[in-house]
């Protein structure tokens, strides 16, 4: 990130000017719908910076969770769910263990399948308890938020953004089954992009590409049982037929926690911004400062409704 900004001084100058102007404006209201676990730890420090810019932040989270705790930098709104702390911890720890276990493709696939089925049931139920908590949703409607910040690996936050008719900022590492590619219409050919569990790089011979194509087939099956219930839940809640890719396409800005030093090459769309290194904030690295600076500028941009990217969702809604 640092080399990119230094190579384009006009970008840095524009961001400095943008932040200077926005600092004079009244603070906006940001709704945060996080995903628990390490994903929350990644976004928490960003919220500290957003709060310093004068914005009001409201975080909604289940009463029973792993890492999401109250802070003086944001308002916490919690809702009940029908699970215990032990159930949550046990399921997520077992899932993390199964993902990194060695073994054949079939063994690993079956383990991940059954564990993912259990975890998905918990996350779907948690989302439903949020959306159908009438008192909380009424509060969110009356609060008149300017934007929603969420991790779209679980589309609950985007469902709320659609309901509230506000632009959304995605903060993510990636989405299973390549849904981020599909939603943003980025090319994702199995001939060049390695699939999960293959161990391939982006340089493959013919047989490896054939294997890569075969390994891609189960993704459609996994995505169907993981994300299809969210499509049904969203359709019922929004009272119109929608799919998960439909929801994700409404994302105004995609903050991608990628770094091409570590990742294979891939195309990006204009509203996708690479912020790799932001998780290393305590290392005092220059690229970390650039990444955090860029994140805060973009969120400022969106909360104040000052940019074309964040108006895109509202425009598309009017067209419908």
TIMI-569480 format. One line per 2 residues: number of its first residue (from 1); for each residue x, y, z of N, C-alpha, C. Coordinates in pm, whole numbers, plus 50000, padded with zeros to 5 digits. Layout:
# residues N
NUM = X Y Z X Y Z X Y Z ~ ...
***
This chain:
# residues 320
1 = 50082 49879 50000 50000 50000 50000 50085 50125 50000 ~ 50193 50126 50079 50280 50243 50084 50340 50276 49948
3 = 50395 50175 49874 50448 50206 49742 50344 50262 49647 ~ 50220 50214 49660 50114 50262 49571 50087 50409 49593
5 = 50075 50448 49722 50045 50587 49751 50162 50678 49717 ~ 50284 50633 49746 50400 50716 49716 50419 50731 49566
7 = 50377 50628 49490 50390 50635 49345 50286 50726 49283 ~ 50179 50757 49359 50072 50842 49308 50047 50955 49408
9 = 50134 51056 49413 50119 51164 49512 49988 51238 49499 ~ 49929 51238 49378 49802 51308 49363 49691 51240 49440
11 = 49703 51106 49456 49604 51032 49536 49615 51072 49681 ~ 49739 51076 49733 49761 51116 49872 49712 51258 49896
13 = 49742 51348 49803 49699 51488 49818 49547 51498 49821 ~ 49483 51421 49735 49336 51422 49731 49277 51374 49862
15 = 49335 51267 49918 49285 51212 50044 49306 51311 50158 ~ 49422 51378 50159 49448 51478 50264 49346 51590 50255
17 = 49319 51638 50134 49221 51744 50114 49082 51697 50156 ~ 49050 51572 50120 48919 51516 50154 48900 51511 50305
19 = 49002 51460 50376 48992 51452 50522 48985 51590 50586 ~ 49056 51687 50529 49054 51822 50584 48916 51883 50574
21 = 48852 51863 50458 48717 51917 50438 48617 51847 50527 ~ 48628 51714 50534 48531 51637 50612 48546 51663 50761
23 = 48666 51698 50804 48687 51724 50946 48609 51847 50992 ~ 48573 51934 50897 48496 52053 50929 48346 52023 50930
25 = 48306 51910 50875 48164 51877 50868 48119 51811 50997 ~ 47988 51813 51018 47932 51746 51135 47951 51596 51123
27 = 47972 51530 51236 47991 51386 51235 47867 51313 51188 ~ 47887 51202 51123 47776 51122 51076 47746 51008 51171
29 = 47653 50922 51131 47613 50808 51213 47641 50680 51136 ~ 47721 50594 51196 47764 50470 51132 47710 50351 51209
31 = 47639 50263 51140 47592 50138 51199 47690 50027 51163 ~ 47735 49952 51263 47831 49844 51241 47764 49712 51277
33 = 47762 49621 51179 47708 49486 51201 47825 49389 51179 ~ 47897 49357 51286 48019 49278 51270 47994 49128 51268
35 = 48097 49055 51226 48100 48909 51238 48196 48877 51350 ~ 48155 48791 51441 48235 48761 51560 48363 48688 51523
37 = 48454 48681 51619 48579 48610 51597 48690 48704 51553 ~ 48786 48653 51478 48900 48733 51435 48858 48848 51344
39 = 48746 48832 51276 48699 48938 51186 48662 49063 51267 ~ 48607 49045 51385 48577 49158 51471 48705 49224 51521
41 = 48804 49144 51555 48931 49199 51602 48996 49286 51496 ~ 48974 49251 51368 49032 49328 51258 48965 49464 51243
43 = 48836 49469 51269 48761 49592 51243 48758 49685 51364 ~ 48788 49631 51482 48772 49709 51606 48861 49833 51608
45 = 48987 49820 51567 49077 49935 51571 49038 50041 51467 ~ 48978 49998 51358 48929 50094 51260 48821 50182 51322
47 = 48736 50121 51404 48628 50197 51468 48684 50305 51561 ~ 48798 50277 51625 48859 50378 51711 48896 50501 51628
49 = 48951 50479 51508 48986 50590 51421 48864 50665 51370 ~ 48758 50589 51338 48634 50652 51290 48574 50741 51398
51 = 48579 50692 51523 48525 50770 51634 48603 50900 51653 ~ 48734 50895 51634 48816 51015 51649 48783 51121 51544
53 = 48722 51076 51433 48679 51170 51329 48547 51238 51364 ~ 48489 51203 51479 48368 51269 51524 48239 51200 51488
55 = 48247 51078 51434 48127 51006 51396 48068 50929 51515 ~ 47937 50918 51515 47869 50835 51615 47859 50692 51561
57 = 47900 50597 51643 47904 50457 51599 47812 50374 51687 ~ 47729 50294 51623 47643 50198 51694 47678 50058 51643
59 = 47713 49971 51736 47746 49832 51703 47635 49742 51755 ~ 47579 49659 51667 47478 49562 51710 47543 49424 51716
61 = 47518 49352 51826 47581 49223 51845 47493 49138 51936 ~ 47501 49005 51923 47424 48917 52012 47476 48925 52155
63 = 47388 48902 52250 47429 48905 52391 47535 48801 52421 ~ 47525 48685 52356 47625 48580 52373 47718 48582 52252
65 = 47844 48616 52275 47940 48621 52165 48078 48585 52217 ~ 48177 48586 52128 48312 48545 52165 48401 48664 52197
67 = 48406 48762 52108 48502 48873 52124 48439 49012 52129 ~ 48315 49028 52091 48256 49161 52077 48216 49214 52215
69 = 48291 49313 52264 48269 49368 52397 48245 49518 52388 ~ 48177 49576 52489 48150 49720 52488 48278 49803 52490
71 = 48268 49927 52441 48381 50019 52438 48327 50161 52452 ~ 48412 50251 52502 48371 50391 52515 48364 50460 52380
73 = 48416 50394 52275 48418 50455 52142 48292 50428 52061 ~ 48203 50343 52109 48080 50317 52035 47968 50277 52129
75 = 47846 50291 52079 47726 50248 52151 47699 50102 52116 ~ 47680 50021 52216 47654 49878 52193 47506 49848 52211
77 = 47447 49790 52108 47308 49744 52115 47309 49592 52101 ~ 47258 49523 52202 47265 49377 52203 47125 49317 52195
79 = 47119 49195 52145 46991 49125 52132 47010 48979 52175 ~ 46907 48918 52228 46919 48780 52279 46920 48676 52166
81 = 46991 48566 52191 46993 48451 52100 46979 48324 52182 ~ 46928 48216 52124 46901 48093 52200 47020 47998 52210
83 = 47142 48052 52235 47260 47968 52247 47340 48009 52369 ~ 47416 47913 52423 47502 47941 52536 47643 47974 52488
85 = 47721 48034 52575 47860 48066 52543 47939 47939 52513 ~ 47909 47833 52586 47981 47706 52565 47951 47648 52427
87 = 47825 47659 52383 47790 47609 52250 47864 47686 52140 ~ 47868 47818 52155 47937 47899 52056 48086 47866 52051
89 = 48150 47867 52166 48294 47841 52172 48327 47703 52116 ~ 48248 47602 52155 48275 47466 52110 48265 47450 51960
91 = 48162 47509 51901 48142 47495 51756 48249 47569 51676 ~ 48282 47691 51715 48380 47768 51638 48521 47715 51655
93 = 48555 47666 51774 48688 47608 51794 48703 47479 51714 ~ 48597 47398 51713 48603 47273 51637 48612 47301 51487
95 = 48541 47404 51441 48546 47439 51299 48688 47483 51259 ~ 48748 47569 51342 48885 47615 51313 48983 47498 51311
97 = 48964 47405 51401 49053 47288 51407 49038 47200 51284 ~ 48914 47178 51241 48889 47090 51125 48943 47152 50995
99 = 48935 47285 50984 48980 47352 50861 49129 47330 50839 ~ 49206 47330 50947 49352 47322 50934 49407 47181 50952
101 = 49322 47083 50970 49369 46945 50983 49420 46891 50849 ~ 49521 46805 50857 49573 46742 50737 49485 46623 50699
103 = 49499 46577 50576 49423 46460 50530 49392 46471 50383 ~ 49323 46370 50332 49285 46371 50191 49177 46475 50167
105 = 49156 46507 50040 49054 46606 50005 48917 46563 50056 ~ 48882 46434 50036 48750 46386 50077 48732 46395 50228
107 = 48835 46356 50304 48826 46364 50450 48808 46508 50496 ~ 48888 46595 50441 48880 46736 50482 48747 46798 50440
109 = 48701 46764 50320 48575 46819 50271 48458 46777 50361 ~ 48453 46648 50396 48342 46599 50478 48345 46659 50619
111 = 48466 46671 50675 48475 46732 50807 48428 46876 50805 ~ 48475 46951 50707 48436 47091 50696 48286 47104 50667
113 = 48234 47013 50585 48091 47016 50551 48004 47004 50676 ~ 48029 46901 50757 47945 46878 50875 47965 46988 50979
115 = 48088 47033 50993 48111 47139 51091 48050 47270 51044 ~ 48061 47297 50914 48004 47420 50859 47853 47420 50870
117 = 47794 47302 50857 47649 47291 50871 47605 47332 51011 ~ 47680 47289 51111 47647 47324 51249 47667 47473 51276
119 = 47780 47528 51231 47808 47669 51251 47708 47756 51176 ~ 47670 47715 51055 47575 47792 50974 47439 47800 51041
121 = 47397 47691 51106 47269 47693 51177 47269 47797 51289 ~ 47384 47811 51356 47395 47909 51465 47394 48051 51409
123 = 47473 48076 51306 47482 48212 51252 47350 48255 51186 ~ 47282 48160 51121 47153 48194 51058 47049 48229 51164
125 = 47045 48149 51270 46950 48176 51378 46982 48310 51445 ~ 47110 48339 51462 47151 48467 51521 47103 48583 51434
127 = 47119 48570 51303 47075 48674 51211 46923 48693 51218 ~ 46850 48583 51222 46704 48592 51228 46658 48662 51356
129 = 46726 48632 51467 46689 48696 51595 46720 48846 51592 ~ 46815 48888 51513 46842 49031 51497 46734 49096 51411
131 = 46707 49039 51295 46614 49100 51201 46472 49107 51256 ~ 46433 49008 51334 46296 49004 51385 46284 49052 51530
133 = 46388 49121 51577 46379 49190 51705 46316 49327 51678 ~ 46186 49335 51691 46112 49454 51649 46157 49581 51720
135 = 46185 49569 51849 46226 49687 51925 46360 49740 51875 ~ 46456 49651 51852 46588 49692 51806 46581 49748 51664
137 = 46509 49681 51575 46498 49728 51437 46429 49863 51432 ~ 46330 49883 51518 46263 50014 51523 46362 50123 51565
139 = 46447 50091 51662 46551 50186 51704 46645 50219 51589 ~ 46685 50117 51513 46775 50139 51400 46709 50223 51291
141 = 46580 50201 51270 46506 50279 51170 46499 50427 51211 ~ 46474 50451 51338 46458 50588 51387 46591 50661 51401
143 = 46702 50587 51403 46834 50648 51424 46886 50719 51299 ~ 46831 50688 51182 46870 50756 51058 47020 50748 51032
145 = 47071 50629 51016 47213 50609 50992 47251 50657 50852 ~ 47378 50695 50839 47429 50740 50709 47493 50626 50630
147 = 47540 50523 50699 47605 50410 50631 47610 50291 50725 ~ 47631 50173 50665 47648 50049 50740 47785 49992 50708
149 = 47861 49957 50811 47990 49891 50796 47974 49747 50840 ~ 48007 49651 50754 47984 49511 50786 48081 49421 50712
151 = 48093 49298 50759 48169 49194 50690 48068 49107 50617 ~ 48070 49104 50483 47967 49034 50407 47984 48883 50402
153 = 48084 48828 50475 48095 48683 50477 47967 48622 50532 ~ 47896 48696 50617 47759 48665 50657 47674 48786 50617
155 = 47573 48770 50532 47506 48886 50472 47402 48954 50559 ~ 47403 48927 50689 47301 48986 50776 47310 49139 50777
157 = 47432 49193 50782 47448 49337 50782 47397 49401 50655 ~ 47417 49334 50542 47370 49390 50416 47218 49383 50405
159 = 47157 49281 50466 47011 49274 50469 46956 49396 50544 ~ 47021 49429 50657 46979 49547 50734 47000 49675 50653
161 = 47112 49684 50582 47140 49802 50501 47031 49821 50395 ~ 46989 49711 50334 46881 49719 50234 46751 49765 50299
163 = 46722 49712 50417 46599 49749 50487 46601 49897 50526 ~ 46717 49946 50569 46729 50085 50613 46753 50181 50497
165 = 46779 50126 50376 46804 50207 50256 46923 50301 50275 ~ 47034 50245 50325 47156 50323 50342 47271 50250 50271
167 = 47374 50322 50226 47488 50259 50159 47568 50173 50258 ~ 47637 50075 50205 47714 49983 50289 47860 49982 50248
169 = 47946 49969 50349 48090 49953 50328 48126 49813 50376 ~ 48188 49734 50289 48227 49597 50324 48373 49595 50369
171 = 48398 49526 50478 48533 49510 50533 48558 49361 50543 ~ 48641 49305 50454 48648 49161 50444 48783 49110 50398
173 = 48804 48982 50423 48921 48910 50372 48884 48832 50248 ~ 48762 48785 50242 48713 48707 50129 48582 48642 50168
175 = 48512 48586 50069 48384 48518 50092 48395 48377 50036 ~ 48349 48276 50110 48357 48138 50060 48290 48121 49924
177 = 48341 48026 49850 48283 47986 49722 48294 48094 49613 ~ 48378 48192 49636 48399 48294 49534 48282 48388 49513
179 = 48196 48403 49615 48081 48492 49598 48124 48638 49581 ~ 48241 48673 49635 48288 48810 49615 48323 48833 49468
181 = 48376 48729 49402 48403 48740 49259 48273 48754 49180 ~ 48174 48671 49215 48047 48672 49143 47974 48804 49162
183 = 47970 48853 49285 47894 48974 49314 47955 49096 49246 ~ 48089 49100 49238 48155 49215 49177 48186 49192 49030
185 = 48150 49074 48978 48172 49037 48839 48322 49037 48802 ~ 48404 49001 48899 48547 48987 48873 48573 48849 48811
187 = 48657 48840 48710 48692 48709 48654 48755 48618 48760 ~ 48718 48491 48757 48769 48395 48854 48790 48258 48788
189 = 48865 48252 48679 48877 48128 48603 48955 48021 48679 ~ 48904 47897 48685 48977 47790 48754 49107 47753 48685
191 = 49129 47800 48563 49255 47774 48496 49371 47853 48556 ~ 49337 47962 48628 49442 48050 48679 49432 48077 48829
193 = 49310 48075 48884 49291 48108 49025 49282 47978 49106 ~ 49377 47950 49196 49376 47824 49272 49257 47815 49366
195 = 49201 47695 49379 49087 47672 49466 49133 47619 49603 ~ 49040 47629 49699 49069 47585 49836 49101 47436 49838
197 = 49195 47398 49924 49237 47260 49947 49329 47204 49838 ~ 49353 47278 49728 49438 47224 49623 49586 47240 49655
199 = 49620 47347 49726 49760 47374 49753 49835 47429 49634 ~ 49763 47466 49527 49826 47516 49406 49859 47665 49419
201 = 49950 47709 49334 49975 47851 49319 49903 47898 49193 ~ 49925 48023 49154 49860 48072 49032 49934 48026 48907
203 = 50042 47948 48923 50113 47890 48808 50094 47739 48812 ~ 50009 47689 48724 49973 47547 48724 49998 47486 48586
205 = 50034 47357 48587 50042 47285 48460 49903 47235 48423 ~ 49893 47162 48313 49761 47121 48263 49687 47032 48363
207 = 49754 46932 48418 49688 46840 48511 49645 46913 48639 ~ 49724 47007 48684 49686 47084 48802 49564 47170 48774
209 = 49553 47221 48654 49435 47301 48619 49310 47215 48612 ~ 49326 47093 48564 49213 46999 48562 49170 46969 48705
211 = 49267 46942 48793 49237 46917 48934 49169 47039 48996 ~ 49218 47156 48962 49160 47280 49015 49014 47294 48975
213 = 48983 47257 48851 48846 47264 48801 48756 47164 48876 ~ 48807 47043 48899 48729 46941 48971 48703 46984 49115
215 = 48806 47043 49179 48790 47086 49318 48693 47203 49331 ~ 48667 47271 49221 48576 47385 49225 48429 47342 49230
217 = 48401 47220 49185 48262 47172 49177 48193 47167 49313 ~ 48259 47112 49420 48190 47108 49550 48155 47245 49606
219 = 48222 47350 49559 48191 47484 49609 48046 47522 49586 ~ 47992 47482 49470 47852 47514 49440 47758 47447 49539
221 = 47794 47324 49578 47713 47250 49674 47721 47315 49812 ~ 47844 47350 49854 47862 47413 49984 47790 47547 49991
223 = 47802 47626 49885 47739 47758 49885 47588 47747 49893 ~ 47533 47648 49830 47389 47634 49827 47332 47615 49967
225 = 47393 47523 50045 47334 47496 50176 47375 47600 50280 ~ 47485 47672 50257 47527 47775 50352 47452 47905 50328
227 = 47442 47949 50202 47390 48083 50174 47244 48085 50129 ~ 47192 47974 50079 47053 47974 50036 46956 48009 50148
229 = 46978 47961 50272 46888 48002 50381 46888 48153 50406 ~ 47003 48218 50381 47007 48364 50396 46925 48432 50288
231 = 46924 48376 50168 46843 48431 50060 46694 48421 50097 ~ 46657 48307 50154 46518 48289 50196 46482 48385 50308
233 = 46573 48399 50408 46549 48490 50520 46539 48634 50470 ~ 46628 48674 50380 46626 48810 50327 46499 48837 50248
235 = 46456 48739 50168 46335 48756 50087 46212 48774 50176 ~ 46207 48698 50285 46094 48710 50378 46097 48843 50451
237 = 46217 48885 50494 46228 49008 50573 46207 49132 50487 ~ 46265 49132 50366 46254 49248 50278 46126 49245 50194
239 = 46058 49131 50197 45931 49112 50125 45947 49130 49974 ~ 46056 49077 49923 46080 49069 49779 46186 48962 49755
241 = 46183 48902 49640 46277 48794 49610 46417 48850 49586 ~ 46512 48800 49664 46652 48841 49646 46741 48718 49663
243 = 46858 48723 49604 46960 48621 49625 47077 48685 49700 ~ 47166 48602 49752 47282 48657 49823 47370 48740 49729
245 = 47399 48694 49606 47473 48783 49515 47403 48916 49489 ~ 47269 48914 49482 47195 49040 49466 47226 49136 49581
247 = 47229 49082 49703 47258 49164 49820 47400 49220 49813 ~ 47494 49134 49781 47634 49175 49781 47664 49278 49672
249 = 47591 49272 49563 47614 49367 49454 47583 49511 49496 ~ 47508 49528 49604 47471 49661 49649 47580 49725 49734
251 = 47688 49651 49764 47797 49708 49843 47858 49829 49773 ~ 47870 49940 49844 47922 50062 49783 48074 50059 49773
253 = 48140 50020 49882 48286 50012 49885 48327 49879 49945 ~ 48422 49812 49881 48475 49685 49930 48617 49709 49981
255 = 48637 49707 50111 48769 49719 50170 48826 49579 50186 ~ 48916 49541 50097 48968 49404 50089 49099 49393 50168
257 = 49099 49309 50270 49221 49288 50350 49315 49191 50277 ~ 49361 49236 50161 49451 49157 50078 49583 49230 50062
259 = 49685 49156 50033 49816 49213 50002 49876 49129 49891 ~ 49903 49189 49777 49950 49112 49663 50093 49061 49679
261 = 50158 49098 49789 50285 49034 49821 50261 48888 49859 ~ 50146 48863 49920 50112 48729 49968 50007 48661 49882
263 = 49926 48736 49809 49814 48680 49735 49852 48657 49588 ~ 49779 48569 49523 49796 48552 49379 49730 48671 49307
265 = 49778 48704 49189 49722 48819 49116 49573 48798 49085 ~ 49496 48903 49098 49354 48897 49065 49307 49036 49025
267 = 49208 49044 48938 49155 49175 48898 49069 49234 49008 ~ 49058 49365 49009 48977 49437 49107 48884 49533 49033
269 = 48768 49555 49091 48674 49653 49037 48702 49791 49099 ~ 48653 49899 49037 48685 50034 49086 48645 50061 49231
271 = 48542 49994 49282 48500 50019 49421 48561 49919 49519 ~ 48665 49846 49476 48737 49753 49563 48873 49813 49596
273 = 48903 49826 49726 49027 49889 49771 49105 49788 49854 ~ 49231 49766 49817 49317 49671 49889 49377 49742 50010
275 = 49357 49685 50129 49405 49746 50254 49490 49647 50333 ~ 49562 49558 50264 49645 49461 50332 49745 49528 50424
277 = 49765 49468 50544 49859 49523 50641 49792 49598 50754 ~ 49662 49625 50741 49594 49701 50846 49590 49623 50977
279 = 49598 49491 50971 49595 49410 51093 49726 49416 51170 ~ 49829 49477 51113 49960 49484 51178 49983 49622 51238
281 = 49878 49687 51286 49888 49826 51330 49991 49847 51441 ~ 50012 49748 51525 50104 49764 51637 50250 49756 51595
283 = 50276 49721 51469 50414 49707 51421 50471 49841 51372 ~ 50388 49944 51365 50433 50077 51324 50495 50076 51183
285 = 50438 49998 51093 50489 49992 50958 50425 50103 50874 ~ 50499 50163 50780 50442 50272 50700 50322 50230 50618
287 = 50323 50106 50564 50210 50063 50482 50084 50045 50566 ~ 50103 50019 50698 49988 50007 50787 49923 50144 50804
289 = 50006 50247 50824 49952 50382 50838 49879 50425 50713 ~ 49933 50396 50596 49867 50431 50470 49734 50359 50457
291 = 49731 50230 50493 49608 50152 50482 49500 50207 50573 ~ 49536 50236 50699 49438 50288 50793 49391 50427 50750
293 = 49483 50508 50701 49449 50642 50651 49347 50632 50539 ~ 49369 50539 50447 49279 50521 50333 49143 50472 50379
295 = 49140 50378 50473 49014 50326 50526 48930 50439 50586 ~ 48993 50519 50673 48920 50627 50740 48870 50729 50639
297 = 48950 50758 50536 48907 50853 50434 48785 50802 50359 ~ 48785 50673 50325 48673 50616 50250 48547 50609 50334
299 = 48562 50572 50463 48444 50565 50549 48389 50706 50572 ~ 48478 50803 50593 48435 50943 50601 48356 50983 50476
301 = 48412 50946 50363 48352 50976 50233 48210 50921 50226 ~ 48192 50800 50275 48063 50733 50265 47964 50785 50367
303 = 48009 50804 50491 47920 50850 50597 47865 50989 50565 ~ 47948 51073 50504 47901 51207 50468 47829 51210 50333
305 = 47815 51094 50269 47746 51086 50141 47808 51182 50039 ~ 47940 51188 50041 48006 51282 49954 48061 51219 49828
307 = 48037 51089 49807 48102 51024 49695 48007 50949 49605 ~ 48048 50937 49481 47967 50866 49381 47949 50721 49421
309 = 48054 50660 49478 48046 50518 49512 47933 50491 49608 ~ 47915 50579 49708 47814 50554 49809 47676 50600 49765
311 = 47668 50677 49661 47538 50715 49607 47486 50608 49512 ~ 47576 50516 49473 47540 50417 49371 47425 50329 49416
313 = 47426 50292 49545 47321 50204 49594 47187 50275 49593 ~ 47185 50402 49638 47060 50477 49642 47005 50496 49500
315 = 47095 50521 49406 47050 50541 49267 46989 50415 49211 ~ 47054 50299 49240 47000 50173 49189 46866 50141 49252
317 = 46848 50181 49381 46721 50157 49447 46611 50239 49380 ~ 46643 50363 49343 46542 50446 49278 46505 50390 49141
319 = 46604 50329 49075 46575 50273 48943 46480 50156 48952 ~ 46485 50082 49066 46396 49967 49082 46253 50014 49103
***
